[in-house]
Amino acid sequence: MKNDILGSAAVLNGQRDACPFCVARLGAKPDCGARIILLNDFRAGMTGTVSRVDLDSGFPKTAFLMRADGDAPAVEQIIDTER
């Protein structure tokens, strides 16, 4: 049987206890215009604004675009909530 971290007791307990990683892991894709903070990868701690959520079929359904604070105005990055 596949180990499904999304439904694991650790993640569910973390969400209940307001762990920011667990809440984000189980949350829905944010709305366009929402302010977010990246919790992992090389840009952990970076804040920004969700700029687009309706990406084409070449992207995972869990992906969206973000404009990070401090980046040039025309720069966007792909964020995938599954990662």
Secondary structure, DSSP 4 states (H G I P E B T S, - for coil): ----GGG-HHHHHHHHTT-HHHHHHHSPPPPTT-EEE--SSTTTT-EEEEEE----TTS-TTEEEEEETTS-TT--EEEETT-
